[in-house]
């Protein structure tokens, strides 16, 4: 803040940075800046957001950041099992996929908060994938139903045309009476 020309504006526009300086235990919140920057990418690339690649990128980024946050919280703790980046990444993957082998686990409060966050992300991701697959099946069914309706309408038009033609022939042709 000391270097900012407009200190109040900086304070209001960078609340996470200010909080992380005032309360060091909130330092992991600074990773949220990555997601706000990533939103610009997803807004500009509409194809990326629609194709599901955005979900994969966001999930991978969350696993990576969750692993780093857990490592930061656990590295110096006594009896910590998450002490290397490889262990932290493995733990983050097993936690976000809701497998959770139990071979690695956080022992600090901050590490457990990271774990809860990754669990919520994991359950949400499973729900998102399930909803996407269900939506695809429904869309396929609707497309089939629409195609069948168009086919039936075309057949009905042909039958009406044929009936009109037959009725016109009957009225024009000399009849028995």
Secondary structure as UniProt FT lines:
FT   TURN            2..3
FT   HELIX           7..13
FT   HELIX           15..22
FT   HELIX           24..31
FT   HELIX           32..44
FT   HELIX           46..50
FT   TURN            51..52
FT   HELIX           53..74
FT   TURN            75..76
FT   TURN            78..79
FT   HELIX           85..96
FT   TURN            97..98
FT   HELIX           109..172
//
